[in-house]
Amino acid sequence: MLLYALVLGFMVTIFGAIPFTDALVARLPEQQRRAVRLVKLDELSVREAAAETGLSETAVKVNVHRGIKNLMRLVARDGKA
C-alpha cells in the first residue's frame, strides 16, 4: 500500500517528497484531474468543487481519491514525477 500526504505542493510518499506538478496532474483522466486540481491545488472545499464541476460531492470525493491513487501508481511505475 502506498501512503501519501500533500504538503505545500509536494506529494510526500514512501519514495520521498515529489513535486506535485501540473505535468504530473495532466496525466490523469479529465474528471480526476479537475477534482484533484480544484480540491488539492486550488484548495476549494468538496462542496465548492462540486458546484464548479456540476458533479455531486460524492463524485468529487471519489475522483480525488482515484486521482491520488493514480498519481501514486504513476510515480511508483516511473520512479519520478
Secondary structure, 3 states (H helix, E strand, C coil): CCCEEEECCEEEECCEEEECCHHHHCCCCHHHHHHHHHHHHCCCCHHHHHHHHCCCHHHHHHHHHHHHHHHHHHHHHHCCC
